[in-house]
Amino acid sequence: MSRGNPEADPAATCRLFEVAGFPRPVVCWNPDPATLPAPQLTAIGTFWSNLVAQEGQPDPAHIDPAAFVPALGYLMLLEPVDDGRDFHYRLYGTQIARWSGLDLTGQRVSEITGAGVRPHVQAFFMAGYQAVMARRQPLYSAHVPPAERTTTTWHRLILPFWDTAAAVSRLLVGNVPLPKCPSGVGPLA
């Protein structure tokens, strides 16, 4: 995958995880919000689906945090830069920052390996954002972070927003960790 490719395929970057010694991420286009594994993702997925059903398109002017209160703290808001060759984190949720130990607000995806994100994860994020921008469809993914992080799996839902200009101008991303648990206990929701 070359950076800047608007047809980037997040599934193709999954091989990078194996090379780095991690399990391949799960990737699913157009998931049913009711089947998502966390209430935060269900809330934003349902919001997006309802907006498309009512308005015909998900206009970024209609992003209303009051409509998905359960997701607050687990959201990222990104803007495409250079026609989607990069993305700027306008918002990086407080709960995401708490769990990951990183606050990427104000940074670009191209800069995050310097902030502690491994190259294969950065490539996966970039591919997902570019693919959602190109296809204008929701994308769900789940990936296992490095062992030094505090979670067992990150569950992510990427949602595109565009206005009458028809270009994707915002990505609303829900990102929910499942924490590591004491021995013998399954993941917490």
Number of C-alpha atoms within 10 A of each C-alpha: 14 11 14 15 16 19 16 23 18 25 17 11 22 21 17 18 20 13 11 13 10 17 15 17 22 14 17 14 14 14 17 14 20 13 10 17 14 20 17 22 28 22 19 27 27 16 19 23 18 14 16 14 11 10 10 10 18 25 20 16 10 12 17 10 13 9 12 18 12 16 23 16 19 20 25 21 19 26 21 20 13 9 15 21 18 20 24 20 18 15 19 22 20 17 18 21 15 12 15 18 13 15 17 20 17 12 17 17 21 17 15 16 14 9 12 12 17 14 16 19 22 18 24 25 20 28 26 25 29 26 22 25 27 17 14 19 15 24 22 24 21 18 21 20 21 16 9 7 14 17 19 16 19 19 20 25 29 30 25 26 25 18 15 9 7 11 15 23 19 24 25 22 27 28 25 26 25 19 17 15 13 8 6 6 8 11 14 9 10
